[in-house]
Amino acid sequence: MTPTVVIAGVRSGVGKTTIATGIMGALTRRGYQVQPFKAGPDYIDPSYHQLACGVPSRNLDTWLMPHGTVQELFQRASSRRQISVIEGVMGVFDGHSSLSEEGSTAELAKLLDAPVILVADAAKVARSVAAEIMGYQLFDPDLRVAGVILNGVGGPRHLEFCQPQIEATTGLPVLGYLPRRDELAQPERHLGLIPTVEGTVARQWYEALIDQTEATIDIDGIIKLASQSGGTPVAPEAFPAEQQPTRARIAIAQDMAFSFYYQDSLDLLEAWGAELAPFSPLEDTALPEGAGGIYLGGGFPEMFARELSENTPMHDSIRAAVNRGVPTYAECGGLMYLGQSLSDLEGVRYPMVGVIPAVSSMDKSRLTLGYREVESRTDSPLLRRGQRVRGHEFHWSTLEQPPQPEQSVYRVLDQDGRADGFQVGSVWASYVHIHLGSDPSLARRFVDTCAPLSKPGT
């Protein structure tokens, strides 16, 4: 198996993404072909990984997907590269449950038999950090914790108060650190880091991060640890044994406002016979010709509400497609865009496409976040009526009026069966993000649903 290492945090906010991206970039600078991964349901951190490695980062989620599928997706991507780096999610033991490892970085690392490097914040602590590391080491003896990286180190003297005690107490090597430097901080806003697709990540930040990583983190030591990974090959289940003939053309919204897609979901659609035709709701005036389906993922429509509202030719094109019965599937930001109107962060309301009765606005005080298990109320482009699937929500926006059960897309099973989303004609729009690897039937059904009205190769 490909050498692999997991970069995990003792908690959220300790600098996992910065350190993981720096390691990926340092390995790439050395000439390694690096395959990046992200544990959990995250769209933004992977964009930083891609900046560092030059290839898409892929999500591995042991709660959203069957374990065999997680292994398949990992194996499929990592086998083409020389070394894999997996960034964890939240704290290493945090996941879906308060009393089990479901969906956690620890569960993923054990499933893939990969060594773990713990990232700890040393900014306001000295030798006491050793007690914290020892606690994580002892909490689950089956987890292969193999090293430590410290963030927020004030200087050589500060490091001298942290490193010796960690190594003496735990026997784990301290593989380096990042210092306290404001210029290494990544740009953030209401949903966390700003996606690199928006062009806000300066090249000089990236180069400075790699320079610092090479100077104060033991890259050779990380390579050595990665070579100690294991893992067992698995047979394909989510992907077809052979590439299928192209039989559907699906228009997919991809620009600065809509960038939240799992790379493996897109690959699954193509493998099962879809031709993906990207379009920009911000800049294009019409949907791609010959599209027999529309896929609107999540993103930040609230940041581009005025521009989206002013592009009325695209509104007309989408409405015409919906009136023709073109299957249209939307998630989160896509739901907001297809609604009647959207109020941005300043409270300014802008008219949107208007094919569903959603009126959304931003609520800076109320974050909706978490895993969801849903049941489809109708036959949709993804699911048959009554079929269940796991998904994820992450949004600050709210709806003025929640959907009525008879017009909704899902029953949210783990939230008292509440209604979610809007189903109107050929449109299915929901706040729930679905990974198409969650069920082997999803991508195939999406392609089947869009094929009848498609003209591939147009």
N, C-alpha and C positions, 0 to 999 in steps of 0.2 A: 504493500500500500504506500501511497505518497506520504512522505514525512509531513507531520501535522502538529501544530501547537495551538492551544486555546489561550487567549488573553482574556482573563476574567477579573471582575472587580469585586472587592469586598462589599461594595454597595454602589448604587448609582451615583454619578457625579464625581468619581475619583479619577477621571481622565482616561477611561478605557479606549474611547474612540481615537483620541489624540495619540496615545501610545501605540495602539494597534495600527493606525495609519502610518505612524513613523516607522514602525518595524517593517510593515509591508513596503514602504518606500525605500528604506535602507536595503532590504533584500533585492528589490527591483534594480536599484542603482548598482548593486554588485553583479547584476546579470542574471539573477534567478527569475524564472517564470513562476510568479506567485499567483495562487488562486485564493482570493479572499472569500470569506463567509461571514454571515452575521447570524447569531442565535436570536431567535424570537421574531416577532412581527414588526419589523422596522424597515422603513423605506429611505430614510435620510442618511443614516450612517453608511449604508452600502454605497452611496454616491461618493463619499470620501474614499472608500476602499478602491473604487474604480479609478478615481483620480490617481491613486498611488500605483495601481497595478496594471492599468490599461485594459482590463477585462472586467465584465460585470461581476459584482459580488452577489452571492446567492444566499437566500435565507434558509436556515435549518431550524425547524420548530417541532419539538417532540410532543407538543400537545395538539397543535393544529393538524399534524399529519401522522399517519401510521409510521411506526419506527422503521419498518422496512423501506418505506418511501424516503424517509430522511436519509437512510444509508444509501439508497439508490441515487438520490440527487447529489449527495456528497461524492460518491464514487464516480459518477458520470463526469462531474466537473473537475475533480482533483486529479483524475487519471491522466488528464491532458497537460498537467503542469508539474513543476519540479518540487514545489513545497506549498503547503496550505496553511493559512493563518485564519483562525476563527475568532472573531470578537464576540464576547459573551453578552448577556442581557442582564440589566439590573445587578443585584448581588449574585454571587455564584450559585447560591442555593434558592434564589427567588424564582417562582414560576406561577403556575395556575393555582396551586393549593397551598394552604398554610401549614399542612401537616404531611406533605409528600413532596418529592422532587419533580413532579410532573411539570414539563415545560421549562425546566431550569437549565442553566448552563452546565451544572453538575451532571444532570441526566444525559445531556448531549455528549459531554466529554467521555462519560463512561460507555455510552452506546458506541462511540467511534473509537474507543480505546486510545484516547489522545491525552498527552500530558498537559497540565494546566499551569500557567504562570499567573499568580495573583498580583493584581495592582492594588496598592494601598496608598491612601493619602497621608503623607507624613508632615503636612504643612503645620499642624498645631500639636505635634507629639514628638517624642524622642524615643528612648528605649522601650517605652510602653507599647509601641507598635508591634513589638515581638509577641506580646500577649495576644494581640488581635490576630496575628498570623497563626499563632499556635492554636487558637480556638477554631479557626477555619480548617486547619490541618487535622484536628482531632474530631471535628463534627461528623465527618463521613470518611472513615478510614479507607473505603473503597475508591474514593476519588484520588486520582494520581496527581496531587499537587507537587510540582517539580521545581518551582522557583518563584522569586518575588521581584517585582519592580516597584519602586517608590516614586510617587509624584509629589510635587510641591516642596522639594528639598531646598533649604535655604542656602546651602553651600557645603564645602568639604567638611567643616566642623560639625554641621548638623548631621551629615551622613555618618560621621564617626560615632554619633550617639545612637544611631538606628541600626546600621548594618551588622556590627559585631554581635549585638544581643539577638537579633533575628537568627543569624547563622548558628550561634551557640545554643539557642533554645530549641530551634526547630530542625536544624541540620539542613535547611534549605539554602541554596545559594541566592544571594541578592544579585540579580543580573543587571542592575543599573538603576538609573533614576532619570527623571526630568526635573529641572530646576524651576523655581518660581520665576516665570517670565511672562509678562502680560502679552507679549507679541505671539506667544504660542497658543493663546486662547482662541477658540473658534467662535465665529459669529452665531448668535442665537436670537430667537424670538419666541412667539407664544407656543409653538409645538416643538421647541428644542432647537437643534442646529438647523441652519439654513441650507437647503439642498444646493449642491454644487451646480445643478442645472441652471440656477439663476445667475451664475457668474460672479458670486460674491466672494468666493474663496480665492484670494490672491496667490499667484504663483510663488511670490516671495515667501508667503507664510508656509507653503508646502516645502519649499527648499530649505527654509530655516529649520523646520521641524526635522527633516531628514538629517541635516547637519548636526543638530543637537542630539538626535537619536544615535547617530554613529559615534558621537563624542562621549556619550555617557551611558549607553546601553550595550551590553555584551552580545552583539549579533552572532558571533561565532558560538557562544554558549547556547543561544536560542536554536541555532541550526542543529547543534548536537542533541539538544533535548527533543527537537522535532523528529529526529531520526529514530527515536525510541517509541514512536507511535505504532499501534497495531491495527486491528480491524480485520474483518472477514468479508470477502466479496459476496454480493447478493445478486440475485437474478432480477431483471427489470420487471416492474409491475405497472408503474405509472406511464412509462413511455412504451410505445409500440415496439415490437421486435424489429420491424423494418419501417423506414420512412413511408408514410402514406401519400397517395397522389393528392395533389392540390385540388380541392373541391369547394372552397369557400374563400371569399375575400371579406376581411373584417377591417373596418375603419377604426383606428385606435388613436385617441387623443393623446398627443405627446408634445408638450411644450413647457414653458416655465410655470404655467398654471396647473398643468396636469402631468405629473411625473411619478405617481405612486403605483408602481407595478412590480410584482415579483418576477424576476427574470425567468425563473423556471416555469411560471404560468405562461409567459409568452412562448417559451420554447415548447411547452406541451401543446399549445394551440398549433404551432407550426408543424410539430411532429405528427399531429393527427389530421393534417391536411388543410390548415389555414394559411392564407397569404395575408400577412398583416400590412395594412396600408396606413402609415402614420399621417395624421393631419393636425393642424394647429387651430384650436378654437379662438386663439388670439389673433392670428394673422391670415389664415386662409379664408376664402369667401365661400367655399363649397366643400362638401364631403368628397372623398376620392371616388372616382367613377367606378362603377361595377361593384360597389360594396354591398354585400347582402346582410351585413350586421354592423353594429356600432358598439364600441367598448370605450366607456368613459371612466377612467380610474380616478383615484383621489389626487389631492395636491393642495394648492393654495389659491383657489379662485377668489377668495376674499382679498388677496393682495393685488389682484388684477381685475377687480370687479368692474371698474369703469371701462377698461379696454374690452373686456368680454361683452359688456352690455352694448357697446357701440358697434360691435361687429354684427350688425343685423343680417347681412347676407348669409352668414353661417347659421344664425337662428332659423332663417327661412329654409335653408338646405336641410337642416335636421328635422324641422317640422314636416317638410315634404316627404322625407324618408319615413318618418313615423306614420304619416298618413297612408303611405304605400304598404305599411305593415312590416317594415324592416325591423328585425329584432334588435332592441337597444338595451344594453345592460350597463348600469352605472353604479359606482360605489362612492359614497361620502362626498367628495368635492364634485363628482359627476352628478350626484343627486342635487346638490345646491345649484349647479349650472342649469340643469334641466327644469328647475322650478320656476315659479312665477317671478320671484324677485330675491335679491340677496342684499343684506345690509353689511357693509364692510366694517373694519375695526373702528372707524370714526362714526359709525351709525348712519352713514349715507346709504340710502336704498337705491338699488339699480335693478331695472327689469332684466330678466334672463329669458331663456328659450320658451318657457311656459307650456311644456307638454305634460307636466304633472303639477298637482296643486300644492307644491311645497313653497313656503315662504320662510326663508332662513335668515338668521342674524347671528352676529358674533357675541358670545358671552364670555368676557375675560375672567369671570369668576367661577366658571363651571366647566371643568374638563370631564368629558366622558371618555373613559379608558378601560379596556379590559377585554378578555376573551369572551366569546359568545358561542352558544350552541343554538342553532336555529332550525326550524322546520319550515319547508316551503309550503305556502298556502295555495300555490298554483303550479301548473306546468310552466317552467321558465326556460330561458336559454341555458341555464346551468343544471337545474334540478327538476325532477318530477314532483308532482303534488304529493305531500307527505314525506318526502325525502329529507333527511337530516344531514347537517354538515356543521363543522366548527369554523368559526371566524373570529374577527377582532374588530374592535372599535377604537378610534382615537381622534377626537375632534372637540373643538371649543364651540362650534356653531350649534344653534338650537332651532327648532321649528316653532313657529307661532302656534300652529295647531298640529298635534300629533295625528298620524294616520288612523283612520278607522279600520277595524279588523277586516271588513269586507273589501277594502281597497289596498290592503298592505301586501308586502312581499313575503314576510316571515312572521312566524311566532317565535319569540325569543324564549327558549325553553328554560334557561337558567335565570330568567327574570319574570317569573309568574306568567309566562305566555304572552307578554305584551306584544303589541303590533309594531312592526318596523317596516319602513319603506313604503313606496307607492307603486302599484301596478295599474297602469292605464294603457289600454290597447296593446301595442307591441313594446311598451316600455316597462322595464323592471329596474327600479332605482332604490338603493338602500344605503344606510350608513355602515353596514357591515362589510368589511373587506374579507374576501375569500381567496385562499391560496388554492389554485387548481390542482395541486398535489394532495389536497385533503381527501379527495376521493378519485380513484382512477377513471370514473365515468364522466367527470365534469368537463374536461377539455374536449373529449369526443362529442359530448352532447352539444356543447357550444358550437362546434364546427358543423355538426349535423343540422342544427337549427338555422344557421346562417347560409348553408349551402344552396337551398332552393332559389333564393333571390340574388345569388352572387354571380359575378362574371369575372373569375380569376384571370389575371394577366391583362386586365383592361388598362 
